[in-house]
C-alpha cells in the first residue's frame, strides 16, 4: 500500500495527520505542494492536507481519527 500526504508546508493539520498515521503504524511519504507541482495538477489539489492511497485521493481534508481507522481497517 502506497500512502502519501500532500500538504502545504504551513498546513497546521498535516502534523496531526502524520501523528495519526504513525499511531496506526501506516508508513507514508510526505510531499509538499510547493515542491510537487506535478502531483498538485495530477490530483487536482486545492486544499491541505490530502491523503493519497495507491494513487487515489481518499481524503481532501483532515480526516477524523474514526475516519482514518475505518478506512485503514478495510485495507488490512
Secondary structure as GFF3:
##gff-version 3
##sequence-region A 1 76
A	DSSP	beta_strand	3	7	.	.	.	ID=ss1
A	DSSP	alpha_helix	12	23	.	.	.	ID=ss2
A	DSSP	beta_strand	29	32	.	.	.	ID=ss3
A	DSSP	three_ten_helix	33	35	.	.	.	ID=ss4
A	DSSP	alpha_helix	37	43	.	.	.	ID=ss5
A	DSSP	beta_strand	50	53	.	.	.	ID=ss6
A	DSSP	beta_strand	56	59	.	.	.	ID=ss7
A	DSSP	alpha_helix	65	75	.	.	.	ID=ss8
###
